[in-house]
Amino acid sequence: MLLQAGQLLSSAGTQSASIAYALLTLALTGSPAKAGLVGFARLAPIAALALPAGVAADRFDRRRIMVAADAVRGVALGVLVTALVAERGTFGAIVAVAFVEGAGTAFFAPASAGALRSVVPPSQLPAAAGAGQARQATVFLAGPPLGGALFGIGRAVPFVFDAVSYAGSLASLLLMRAPFQEAREAPAERLRAQLGAGVRFMWEQRFLRTVALLLAVTNVIGPGILLTLVVVGRGQGLSGGAIGLLVGAMGAAALAGSLASPLVRRRLAPRLILLLELWTWVLSAAFVLRPDVYVLAAAILPSGFAIPNTDAAIISYRLTITPDRLVGRVESVQTTIAIAAAPLGTLGAGVLLDAVGARATIAVLAGLALAMAVAGTVSPSIRTAPSLDDLEALRAPR
């Protein structure tokens, strides 16, 4: 459908630019810490703005929010492209554009989740979530190598592609005629009460609450490892395209995981799928034993396979139990908790890479992964979570 096609194009541009931000910052400054700061600027607004963005998605027209988000992100990237072409690109400009792009994503994501909930029948939500993860995995496979290759052509080229992708997403939204939300009256509650309703619903779901807290740690580990991969690859003399291929290998694993997702979801309950991902992050410790960029890339492939399975299971679980009027707010609460610490992943990894080197940085991240995996394994709310079939059976009488 047009909605998913537009999001796919937008994601392709975003993924190609994600590695380009790091490569551009390293080229201009030579500092891993500053590259980490750019990653922080891109992720911080997603965590900071997720709650008000969720309220906006449940209160205002979701299509208009998504159109505005795409337009603002496209314009910001156009400004950066202009500066780079004029050879006036500065570190401050990179940080500013990364922040604006992250802010646009913060508003686009909950509106997009609500739109999916509105246009897809409830019985098809798990399949739709799985298909969405497959498309995202395809983008993650192709995006980083493409971004690295485009950066090799010219520093501005990957950002041109990202801006064009937002324009394509915006066009697809304008062409759609299906409503992005159910009929609803203007809420009488104040903003605080609306936020509180989403927080209360989310917090009362013990499984979702625990999942969000655990994923908050993976969202520190993952970006930190990927930044380390870029820095180590540069240190070993790899080109931008070669580094992009290594990052893209994780996308290949994610694509394989997405294709296997229907089978995995039939065989395993959401709690077991989550635990599978948690333990795969511990494998990054292999780099501590042999500090080579190829070892690090291989160590995170199992995580790449597990991530889309986790996302599909958790998204379908969350959408199954959440009323339409709360989807945006619950999505934003989940995002706020899960991504709250993510900016520290790139910032912290950048600082550690400057201070103690790649080996010690990965040792810290692998230690976090081990603690998280043990916590998830012993958590009562994870062990006792119902399956999706159980949830649908409980909902059927109502």
HUTA-V96870 format. One line per field, one symbol per residue. phi: phi as a letter, one per 40 degrees, with the letter a starting at -180 (. if undefined). psi: psi as a letter, one per 30 degrees, with the letter a starting at -180 (. if undefined). burial: 1 if it has 24 or more other C-alpha atoms within 12 Angstrom, else 0. A space follows every 50 residues. Layout:
BEGIN
phi: ???
psi: ???
burial: ???
END
This chain:
BEGIN
phi: .ddcccccccccccccccccdcccccccbgbccccccccccccdccccbc ccccccccbbccccccccccccccccccccddccccfbcbcccccccccc cccccdcccccccccccccbcdcbcdccccccccccccccccccdccccc cccaccccccccccccccccccccccbcccaccaccccccdccccccccc cccccdccccdccccdcccccdccccccdcccccccgccccccccccccc ccccccccccddcccccbcdcccccdcdcccccccdcccbcbcccccccc cdcdccdccccccccccccccccdcbdccccccdcdccbdcddccccccc cccccbgccccccccccccccccccccccccccbcccccccccccdcc
psi: leeeeeeeeeeeeeeefefeeeeeeeeefgjeeeeeeeeefeeefeeefe eeeeeeefeljeeeeeeeeeeeeeeeeeeeeeeeeghgkleeeeeeeeee eeeeeeeeeeeeeeeefefkkefgeeeeeeeeeeeeeeefefeeeeeeee efekffeffeeeeeeeeeeeeeeffkfkkgllkllkkflleeeeeeeeee eeffjeeeeeeeeefeeffeeeeeeeeeeeeeeefggkleeeeeeeefee eeeeeeeeefeeeefefkleeeeeeeeefffffffeeeejikeeeeeefg eeeeeeefeeeeeeeeeefefkleffeeeeeeeeeeeefefeffeeeeee eeeeefleeeeeeeeeeeeeeeeeeeefkefeegklleeeeeeefef.
burial: 00111111111111111111111111110011111111111111111111 11111111111111111111111111111110010000111011111111 11111111111111111111010011111111111111111111111111 11001111111111111111111100000111000000000001111110 11001011111111111111111111111111110000111111111111 11111111111101100011111111111111111111001111111111 11111111111111111111111111111111111111111111111111 111100011111111111110110111000010011111010000000
END
